[in-house]
Amino acid sequence: MVQHNLGHFSAAFTYDTYCHIAERMRLGNADRMEEYYHNISAQNE
């Protein structure tokens, strides 16, 4: 388990510690996908 490998006592502690990183990655991925689809649409016009 992740929390065990990191030395954390619970999954909740691991989540609280790293949740903001996962959210930032998710938003960054969404932005990149939106840009990708926008570029494809512009090329097909």
PDB file of N, CA, C, O and CB in Angstrom:
ATOM      1  N   MET A   1       0.831  -1.178   0.000  1.00  0.00           N
ATOM      2  CA  MET A   1       0.000   0.000   0.000  1.00  0.00           C
ATOM      3  C   MET A   1       0.877   1.243   0.000  1.00  0.00           C
ATOM      4  O   MET A   1       1.997   1.248   0.509  1.00  0.00           O
ATOM      5  CB  MET A   1      -0.946  -0.003   1.204  1.00  0.00           C
ATOM      6  N   VAL A   2       0.331   2.279  -0.582  1.00  0.00           N
ATOM      7  CA  VAL A   2       1.098   3.515  -0.721  1.00  0.00           C
ATOM      8  C   VAL A   2       1.487   4.089   0.627  1.00  0.00           C
ATOM      9  O   VAL A   2       2.649   4.429   0.851  1.00  0.00           O
ATOM     10  CB  VAL A   2       0.305   4.541  -1.505  1.00  0.00           C
ATOM     11  N   GLN A   3       0.514   4.199   1.533  1.00  0.00           N
ATOM     12  CA  GLN A   3       0.836   4.823   2.820  1.00  0.00           C
ATOM     13  C   GLN A   3       1.896   4.037   3.581  1.00  0.00           C
ATOM     14  O   GLN A   3       2.708   4.623   4.297  1.00  0.00           O
ATOM     15  CB  GLN A   3      -0.420   4.951   3.673  1.00  0.00           C
ATOM     16  N   HIS A   4       1.892   2.723   3.433  1.00  0.00           N
ATOM     17  CA  HIS A   4       2.918   1.909   4.096  1.00  0.00           C
ATOM     18  C   HIS A   4       4.295   2.202   3.501  1.00  0.00           C
ATOM     19  O   HIS A   4       5.271   2.367   4.232  1.00  0.00           O
ATOM     20  CB  HIS A   4       2.587   0.399   3.967  1.00  0.00           C
ATOM     21  N   ASN A   5       4.366   2.266   2.170  1.00  0.00           N
ATOM     22  CA  ASN A   5       5.649   2.545   1.509  1.00  0.00           C
ATOM     23  C   ASN A   5       6.180   3.927   1.865  1.00  0.00           C
ATOM     24  O   ASN A   5       7.393   4.134   1.913  1.00  0.00           O
ATOM     25  CB  ASN A   5       5.500   2.427  -0.006  1.00  0.00           C
ATOM     26  N   LEU A   6       5.276   4.878   2.116  1.00  0.00           N
ATOM     27  CA  LEU A   6       5.692   6.232   2.466  1.00  0.00           C
ATOM     28  C   LEU A   6       5.911   6.414   3.964  1.00  0.00           C
ATOM     29  O   LEU A   6       6.383   7.459   4.413  1.00  0.00           O
ATOM     30  CB  LEU A   6       4.666   7.221   1.984  1.00  0.00           C
ATOM     31  N   GLY A   7       5.559   5.380   4.730  1.00  0.00           N
ATOM     32  CA  GLY A   7       5.715   5.471   6.176  1.00  0.00           C
ATOM     33  C   GLY A   7       4.575   6.202   6.859  1.00  0.00           C
ATOM     34  O   GLY A   7       4.717   6.625   8.007  1.00  0.00           O
ATOM     35  N   HIS A   8       3.449   6.361   6.183  1.00  0.00           N
ATOM     36  CA  HIS A   8       2.301   7.040   6.767  1.00  0.00           C
ATOM     37  C   HIS A   8       1.459   6.039   7.546  1.00  0.00           C
ATOM     38  O   HIS A   8       1.424   4.854   7.217  1.00  0.00           O
ATOM     39  CB  HIS A   8       1.456   7.733   5.675  1.00  0.00           C
ATOM     40  N   PHE A   9       0.787   6.521   8.574  1.00  0.00           N
ATOM     41  CA  PHE A   9       0.015   5.632   9.437  1.00  0.00           C
ATOM     42  C   PHE A   9      -1.370   5.314   8.894  1.00  0.00           C
ATOM     43  O   PHE A   9      -2.011   4.374   9.364  1.00  0.00           O
ATOM     44  CB  PHE A   9      -0.117   6.241  10.795  1.00  0.00           C
ATOM     45  N   SER A  10      -1.849   6.088   7.902  1.00  0.00           N
ATOM     46  CA  SER A  10      -3.187   5.807   7.369  1.00  0.00           C
ATOM     47  C   SER A  10      -3.305   6.311   5.935  1.00  0.00           C
ATOM     48  O   SER A  10      -2.552   7.182   5.499  1.00  0.00           O
ATOM     49  CB  SER A  10      -4.274   6.457   8.255  1.00  0.00           C
ATOM     50  N   ALA A  11      -4.263   5.747   5.219  1.00  0.00           N
ATOM     51  CA  ALA A  11      -4.544   6.202   3.858  1.00  0.00           C
ATOM     52  C   ALA A  11      -5.072   7.629   3.879  1.00  0.00           C
ATOM     53  O   ALA A  11      -4.790   8.408   2.968  1.00  0.00           O
ATOM     54  CB  ALA A  11      -5.554   5.266   3.167  1.00  0.00           C
ATOM     55  N   ALA A  12      -5.832   7.975   4.903  1.00  0.00           N
ATOM     56  CA  ALA A  12      -6.376   9.337   5.020  1.00  0.00           C
ATOM     57  C   ALA A  12      -5.247  10.362   5.133  1.00  0.00           C
ATOM     58  O   ALA A  12      -5.319  11.431   4.528  1.00  0.00           O
ATOM     59  CB  ALA A  12      -7.314   9.443   6.246  1.00  0.00           C
ATOM     60  N   PHE A  13      -4.218  10.045   5.894  1.00  0.00           N
ATOM     61  CA  PHE A  13      -3.078  10.963   6.018  1.00  0.00           C
ATOM     62  C   PHE A  13      -2.388  11.133   4.668  1.00  0.00           C
ATOM     63  O   PHE A  13      -2.038  12.250   4.286  1.00  0.00           O
ATOM     64  CB  PHE A  13      -2.068  10.445   7.074  1.00  0.00           C
ATOM     65  N   THR A  14      -2.192  10.040   3.950  1.00  0.00           N
ATOM     66  CA  THR A  14      -1.565  10.098   2.628  1.00  0.00           C
ATOM     67  C   THR A  14      -2.417  10.937   1.683  1.00  0.00           C
ATOM     68  O   THR A  14      -1.896  11.784   0.958  1.00  0.00           O
ATOM     69  CB  THR A  14      -1.362   8.674   2.053  1.00  0.00           C
ATOM     70  N   TYR A  15      -3.725  10.702   1.690  1.00  0.00           N
ATOM     71  CA  TYR A  15      -4.635  11.467   0.836  1.00  0.00           C
ATOM     72  C   TYR A  15      -4.571  12.953   1.181  1.00  0.00           C
ATOM     73  O   TYR A  15      -4.447  13.793   0.290  1.00  0.00           O
ATOM     74  CB  TYR A  15      -6.081  10.946   0.982  1.00  0.00           C
ATOM     75  N   ASP A  16      -4.654  13.275   2.457  1.00  0.00           N
ATOM     76  CA  ASP A  16      -4.614  14.681   2.870  1.00  0.00           C
ATOM     77  C   ASP A  16      -3.303  15.347   2.478  1.00  0.00           C
ATOM     78  O   ASP A  16      -3.275  16.535   2.156  1.00  0.00           O
ATOM     79  CB  ASP A  16      -4.818  14.794   4.375  1.00  0.00           C
ATOM     80  N   THR A  17      -2.228  14.588   2.506  1.00  0.00           N
ATOM     81  CA  THR A  17      -0.911  15.132   2.185  1.00  0.00           C
ATOM     82  C   THR A  17      -0.724  15.373   0.689  1.00  0.00           C
ATOM     83  O   THR A  17      -0.118  16.367   0.288  1.00  0.00           O
ATOM     84  CB  THR A  17       0.166  14.196   2.687  1.00  0.00           C
ATOM     85  N   TYR A  18      -1.246  14.462  -0.137  1.00  0.00           N
ATOM     86  CA  TYR A  18      -0.963  14.518  -1.573  1.00  0.00           C
ATOM     87  C   TYR A  18      -2.164  14.858  -2.445  1.00  0.00           C
ATOM     88  O   TYR A  18      -2.026  14.933  -3.666  1.00  0.00           O
ATOM     89  CB  TYR A  18      -0.410  13.219  -2.013  1.00  0.00           C
ATOM     90  N   CYS A  19      -3.305  15.059  -1.869  1.00  0.00           N
ATOM     91  CA  CYS A  19      -4.528  15.316  -2.630  1.00  0.00           C
ATOM     92  C   CYS A  19      -4.375  16.525  -3.552  1.00  0.00           C
ATOM     93  O   CYS A  19      -4.824  16.474  -4.697  1.00  0.00           O
ATOM     94  CB  CYS A  19      -5.704  15.533  -1.679  1.00  0.00           C
ATOM     95  N   HIS A  20      -3.761  17.597  -3.090  1.00  0.00           N
ATOM     96  CA  HIS A  20      -3.626  18.809  -3.914  1.00  0.00           C
ATOM     97  C   HIS A  20      -2.772  18.544  -5.152  1.00  0.00           C
ATOM     98  O   HIS A  20      -2.991  19.161  -6.194  1.00  0.00           O
ATOM     99  CB  HIS A  20      -3.011  19.953  -3.089  1.00  0.00           C
ATOM    100  N   ILE A  21      -1.819  17.652  -5.051  1.00  0.00           N
ATOM    101  CA  ILE A  21      -0.975  17.324  -6.207  1.00  0.00           C
ATOM    102  C   ILE A  21      -1.795  16.580  -7.257  1.00  0.00           C
ATOM    103  O   ILE A  21      -1.700  16.876  -8.448  1.00  0.00           O
ATOM    104  CB  ILE A  21       0.249  16.469  -5.772  1.00  0.00           C
ATOM    105  N   ALA A  22      -2.595  15.623  -6.820  1.00  0.00           N
ATOM    106  CA  ALA A  22      -3.433  14.867  -7.747  1.00  0.00           C
ATOM    107  C   ALA A  22      -4.431  15.794  -8.436  1.00  0.00           C
ATOM    108  O   ALA A  22      -4.676  15.655  -9.635  1.00  0.00           O
ATOM    109  CB  ALA A  22      -4.174  13.734  -7.010  1.00  0.00           C
ATOM    110  N   GLU A  23      -5.001  16.725  -7.703  1.00  0.00           N
ATOM    111  CA  GLU A  23      -5.971  17.661  -8.288  1.00  0.00           C
ATOM    112  C   GLU A  23      -5.296  18.545  -9.332  1.00  0.00           C
ATOM    113  O   GLU A  23      -5.858  18.786 -10.400  1.00  0.00           O
ATOM    114  CB  GLU A  23      -6.619  18.537  -7.188  1.00  0.00           C
ATOM    115  N   ARG A  24      -4.111  19.019  -9.032  1.00  0.00           N
ATOM    116  CA  ARG A  24      -3.367  19.862  -9.979  1.00  0.00           C
ATOM    117  C   ARG A  24      -3.038  19.077 -11.242  1.00  0.00           C
ATOM    118  O   ARG A  24      -3.125  19.611 -12.347  1.00  0.00           O
ATOM    119  CB  ARG A  24      -2.070  20.399  -9.334  1.00  0.00           C
ATOM    120  N   MET A  25      -2.663  17.820 -11.082  1.00  0.00           N
ATOM    121  CA  MET A  25      -2.367  16.976 -12.247  1.00  0.00           C
ATOM    122  C   MET A  25      -3.624  16.754 -13.084  1.00  0.00           C
ATOM    123  O   MET A  25      -3.561  16.800 -14.313  1.00  0.00           O
ATOM    124  CB  MET A  25      -1.782  15.618 -11.801  1.00  0.00           C
ATOM    125  N   ARG A  26      -4.760  16.516 -12.437  1.00  0.00           N
ATOM    126  CA  ARG A  26      -6.018  16.297 -13.143  1.00  0.00           C
ATOM    127  C   ARG A  26      -6.408  17.536 -13.942  1.00  0.00           C
ATOM    128  O   ARG A  26      -6.813  17.428 -15.099  1.00  0.00           O
ATOM    129  CB  ARG A  26      -7.133  15.927 -12.153  1.00  0.00           C
ATOM    130  N   LEU A  27      -6.288  18.706 -13.330  1.00  0.00           N
ATOM    131  CA  LEU A  27      -6.629  19.940 -14.032  1.00  0.00           C
ATOM    132  C   LEU A  27      -5.669  20.204 -15.183  1.00  0.00           C
ATOM    133  O   LEU A  27      -6.088  20.656 -16.248  1.00  0.00           O
ATOM    134  CB  LEU A  27      -6.623  21.119 -13.066  1.00  0.00           C
ATOM    135  N   GLY A  28      -4.399  19.930 -14.980  1.00  0.00           N
ATOM    136  CA  GLY A  28      -3.411  20.106 -16.052  1.00  0.00           C
ATOM    137  C   GLY A  28      -3.694  19.186 -17.225  1.00  0.00           C
ATOM    138  O   GLY A  28      -3.579  19.595 -18.380  1.00  0.00           O
ATOM    139  N   ASN A  29      -4.064  17.946 -16.936  1.00  0.00           N
ATOM    140  CA  ASN A  29      -4.413  17.004 -18.005  1.00  0.00           C
ATOM    141  C   ASN A  29      -5.636  17.469 -18.762  1.00  0.00           C
ATOM    142  O   ASN A  29      -5.680  17.367 -19.988  1.00  0.00           O
ATOM    143  CB  ASN A  29      -4.654  15.609 -17.438  1.00  0.00           C
ATOM    144  N   ALA A  30      -6.625  17.975 -18.061  1.00  0.00           N
ATOM    145  CA  ALA A  30      -7.837  18.477 -18.715  1.00  0.00           C
ATOM    146  C   ALA A  30      -7.502  19.657 -19.623  1.00  0.00           C
ATOM    147  O   ALA A  30      -8.026  19.752 -20.733  1.00  0.00           O
ATOM    148  CB  ALA A  30      -8.890  18.892 -17.664  1.00  0.00           C
ATOM    149  N   ASP A  31      -6.644  20.545 -19.165  1.00  0.00           N
ATOM    150  CA  ASP A  31      -6.239  21.692 -19.983  1.00  0.00           C
ATOM    151  C   ASP A  31      -5.506  21.248 -21.247  1.00  0.00           C
ATOM    152  O   ASP A  31      -5.742  21.787 -22.329  1.00  0.00           O
ATOM    153  CB  ASP A  31      -5.349  22.636 -19.168  1.00  0.00           C
ATOM    154  N   ARG A  32      -4.623  20.269 -21.107  1.00  0.00           N
ATOM    155  CA  ARG A  32      -3.880  19.773 -22.267  1.00  0.00           C
ATOM    156  C   ARG A  32      -4.807  19.098 -23.280  1.00  0.00           C
ATOM    157  O   ARG A  32      -4.639  19.269 -24.488  1.00  0.00           O
ATOM    158  CB  ARG A  32      -2.794  18.793 -21.818  1.00  0.00           C
ATOM    159  N   MET A  33      -5.782  18.333 -22.788  1.00  0.00           N
ATOM    160  CA  MET A  33      -6.728  17.673 -23.694  1.00  0.00           C
ATOM    161  C   MET A  33      -7.591  18.704 -24.414  1.00  0.00           C
ATOM    162  O   MET A  33      -7.857  18.561 -25.607  1.00  0.00           O
ATOM    163  CB  MET A  33      -7.620  16.683 -22.918  1.00  0.00           C
ATOM    164  N   GLU A  34      -8.025  19.730 -23.708  1.00  0.00           N
ATOM    165  CA  GLU A  34      -8.822  20.778 -24.337  1.00  0.00           C
ATOM    166  C   GLU A  34      -8.023  21.475 -25.439  1.00  0.00           C
ATOM    167  O   GLU A  34      -8.549  21.726 -26.523  1.00  0.00           O
ATOM    168  CB  GLU A  34      -9.290  21.801 -23.286  1.00  0.00           C
ATOM    169  N   GLU A  35      -6.771  21.783 -25.169  1.00  0.00           N
ATOM    170  CA  GLU A  35      -5.918  22.420 -26.166  1.00  0.00           C
ATOM    171  C   GLU A  35      -5.714  21.496 -27.373  1.00  0.00           C
ATOM    172  O   GLU A  35      -5.743  21.951 -28.517  1.00  0.00           O
ATOM    173  CB  GLU A  35      -4.558  22.800 -25.546  1.00  0.00           C
ATOM    174  N   TYR A  36      -5.511  20.220 -27.120  1.00  0.00           N
ATOM    175  CA  TYR A  36      -5.331  19.238 -28.186  1.00  0.00           C
ATOM    176  C   TYR A  36      -6.556  19.196 -29.096  1.00  0.00           C
ATOM    177  O   TYR A  36      -6.430  19.265 -30.319  1.00  0.00           O
ATOM    178  CB  TYR A  36      -5.063  17.846 -27.593  1.00  0.00           C
ATOM    179  N   TYR A  37      -7.738  19.084 -28.496  1.00  0.00           N
ATOM    180  CA  TYR A  37      -8.968  19.034 -29.296  1.00  0.00           C
ATOM    181  C   TYR A  37      -9.209  20.341 -30.037  1.00  0.00           C
ATOM    182  O   TYR A  37      -9.697  20.334 -31.167  1.00  0.00           O
ATOM    183  CB  TYR A  37     -10.168  18.716 -28.406  1.00  0.00           C
ATOM    184  N   HIS A  38      -8.874  21.453 -29.415  1.00  0.00           N
ATOM    185  CA  HIS A  38      -9.012  22.745 -30.077  1.00  0.00           C
ATOM    186  C   HIS A  38      -8.106  22.816 -31.306  1.00  0.00           C
ATOM    187  O   HIS A  38      -8.521  23.289 -32.364  1.00  0.00           O
ATOM    188  CB  HIS A  38      -8.682  23.890 -29.100  1.00  0.00           C
ATOM    189  N   ASN A  39      -6.875  22.345 -31.160  1.00  0.00           N
ATOM    190  CA  ASN A  39      -5.933  22.350 -32.293  1.00  0.00           C
ATOM    191  C   ASN A  39      -6.399  21.446 -33.432  1.00  0.00           C
ATOM    192  O   ASN A  39      -6.257  21.798 -34.603  1.00  0.00           O
ATOM    193  CB  ASN A  39      -4.547  21.909 -31.825  1.00  0.00           C
ATOM    194  N   ILE A  40      -6.951  20.292 -33.094  1.00  0.00           N
ATOM    195  CA  ILE A  40      -7.466  19.379 -34.119  1.00  0.00           C
ATOM    196  C   ILE A  40      -8.638  20.021 -34.859  1.00  0.00           C
ATOM    197  O   ILE A  40      -8.725  19.940 -36.084  1.00  0.00           O
ATOM    198  CB  ILE A  40      -7.903  18.035 -33.486  1.00  0.00           C
ATOM    199  N   SER A  41      -9.539  20.661 -34.108  1.00  0.00           N
ATOM    200  CA  SER A  41     -10.686  21.315 -34.715  1.00  0.00           C
ATOM    201  C   SER A  41     -10.245  22.432 -35.650  1.00  0.00           C
ATOM    202  O   SER A  41     -10.802  22.593 -36.735  1.00  0.00           O
ATOM    203  CB  SER A  41     -11.616  21.864 -33.640  1.00  0.00           C
ATOM    204  N   ALA A  42      -9.253  23.199 -35.235  1.00  0.00           N
ATOM    205  CA  ALA A  42      -8.758  24.305 -36.052  1.00  0.00           C
ATOM    206  C   ALA A  42      -8.113  23.784 -37.338  1.00  0.00           C
ATOM    207  O   ALA A  42      -8.225  24.427 -38.382  1.00  0.00           O
ATOM    208  CB  ALA A  42      -7.749  25.152 -35.254  1.00  0.00           C
ATOM    209  N   GLN A  43      -7.458  22.660 -37.283  1.00  0.00           N
ATOM    210  CA  GLN A  43      -6.809  22.085 -38.468  1.00  0.00           C
ATOM    211  C   GLN A  43      -7.841  21.557 -39.456  1.00  0.00           C
ATOM    212  O   GLN A  43      -7.591  21.551 -40.662  1.00  0.00           O
ATOM    213  CB  GLN A  43      -5.849  20.957 -38.061  1.00  0.00           C
ATOM    214  N   ASN A  44      -8.989  21.116 -38.969  1.00  0.00           N
ATOM    215  CA  ASN A  44     -10.010  20.529 -39.817  1.00  0.00           C
ATOM    216  C   ASN A  44     -10.966  21.560 -40.410  1.00  0.00           C
ATOM    217  O   ASN A  44     -11.887  21.189 -41.138  1.00  0.00           O
ATOM    218  CB  ASN A  44     -10.785  19.519 -39.038  1.00  0.00           C
ATOM    219  N   GLU A  45     -10.774  22.818 -40.122  1.00  0.00           N
ATOM    220  CA  GLU A  45     -11.653  23.864 -40.677  1.00  0.00           C
ATOM    221  C   GLU A  45     -11.199  24.277 -42.044  1.00  0.00           C
ATOM    222  O   GLU A  45     -11.815  25.144 -42.664  1.00  0.00           O
ATOM    223  CB  GLU A  45     -11.698  25.082 -39.765  1.00  0.00           C
TER     224      GLU A  45
END
